[in-house]
């Protein structure tokens, strides 16, 4: 994959550079390049796995990856570092963006977060646009880390609720027949 260059819609600061991900496990791909599947799709490449079509598995893998990344970032702050790793925080934001899109059954179409219609998502954490802007302006600060973790928590809760309602509706639809 990546026979062509990365589409312009994905060339927005602070994201990138992007690596190819030659792994079959979603968790490994998320650790290397969370936008891999989305970039391939946008570039016209064959996409064998579409994480946005398997939101339950994808969001679970994202949360697992965030937990690992969160531990790394938190240990940096505990060891008296004044700032978080910028790369780790941007990786966290990347995972969060994937979580919002994929949980809504959509591939990530672009990384221009300032011009994203946040109301188009099934999951909408409170003030997501303002909070992400703050995080991206000061990604190394502890408060940005706290905000990002809270966004993940809100996303996970809303997604769990969404999945429970979906299962409930499916269960009740079977009873009415």
N, C-alpha and C positions, 0 to 999 in steps of 0.2 A: 504494500500500500504506500501511499504518499508518492506515487509516481509523478504527481504534479506538485506544484508549490502549495503552501498553505493559503487558503482563500483569504482575501482581504478583510472579510467580515470577522476574522479571528485575529487580525493584527492590530490589537488595541492594547495600549499600556494599561496596566503593568503585566499583562499576560504574555507568556512565551519566554524564550523560544520553546518550540514544541518538538518533542522527540517521537519517533515512531515507537509503537508498542507491539512487539512481536510475541505477546503472551496470550494464552488462551483463557486465563483466569481473569475475571473482571477486577478483582481486588488488585492484581498485579498491574493491570492497565491503569487503574485509577491512581496508583502510586507513581507511575511514569508520566502519564498525560491524560488527565480526566476528560479532555475534549477530543480524544483520539477518534472515537466513533463518529462524533459530530463533524469533525474536520473531514474525515474520509467521505462521509455522506455528501457534504457540501462540495467537495472536490470531484464528485462523480465517481468515486471509488466504490468497489463492491464492499458492502457492509454485511458481514455474516451474522453478527449479533447486534441487535438494536435495543440498547438498554431502556429506551423510552417506551418500548412495547412490553417490557417486563419490569414495571415500576417497583413491584414488591421486592424482587430480588436485587434490583439496582440500588434502591434507596437503602436497603439493608447493607449492601456492600459499601455504599458511601458512608454510612454511619460508622461502620466498622473501621474504615480507613480514617475517618475524622477522629475517632477515639484514639487511634495510634498516634496521629499527628498532634492531637491535643495534648497527649502525655508528653511528647517531645517538647512542645512549646512551653507547657507548664513547668517542666523540669528546668528549662532555661531560666525562667523567672525565679524559681526557687533557689537556683544556684547564684542568685544575686546579679544576674545580668539585668541591665536596665532596659534592654530592648529585646524583643522577640526576633527570631530570624525572619527577615523580610520574605525570603523564598517560602518558608513554611507557612506564613500567614497568607501569601498569595495562593499557595496550593490549597489552603483551607477555603479561601473565597471561591476558587475554581470548583472545588467539590460542592460548595453550597449552591453555586449557579447551576451545576449539573442536577443537583437534587431538586431545585425548583422546576426546571424544565422537564426532567424525566418523570417526576411525580405527577406532572400534568399530561404525560403521554406525548411530549414534544421533544424533538432533538434541539440542542442548542443551536440557534441560527446565526448568532453573532455575539460579540463580546463588547459591544458598545453599550455599557451598562447605564450611561447617562441618558440614553434614548430608548431604554427598554420600557415597554408597557407592562408594569408590574401587576396591573389588574387582570391581565390575561392568564394568570396562573391559578390553578385550583387551590394551591396553598399560598397564603399571603400573610407572612409574619407582619406584625405591626410596624409601620414606618420602615419597611425593608429598604426602600430607595435611599432614604436619609442615612440609615445605619450603615449600609454598604458604602456609600460615599465617604462617610467618616472613616470607616475601616481602611478604605483604599488611600485616603489622604495620609493617614498615620498608622500604617500596618504594624509597625514595630512596638507600639505602645500597649501597655497592659490592658487599658480600657478597650482597645480595639479587639484584643483577644477575648475579653469578657463578652463584648457585643457579638462577636462571631459565634462564640459558644452558645449564647442565648438564641441567636437566629437558628442554629442547628436544633436546639431543644424545641423551639416553637415549630419548626418544620417537621420534626419527628412526631410531635404530638398531633399536629394537624393531619399528617399523613396516616398515622395510626387510626385516627378517627375516621378519615375518609375510607380506609380499607375496611374497617369494621362496619360502616354503613353500607358499603358495597356488598359485603358478605351477607348482611342482614337482608338487604333487598333481594339478593339472589335466592336466599333461603325462603323468603316469603313469597317470591314469585313462583317457586316450585309448588308451594302449598295451594295456591289459588287455582292451579290447573287441574 
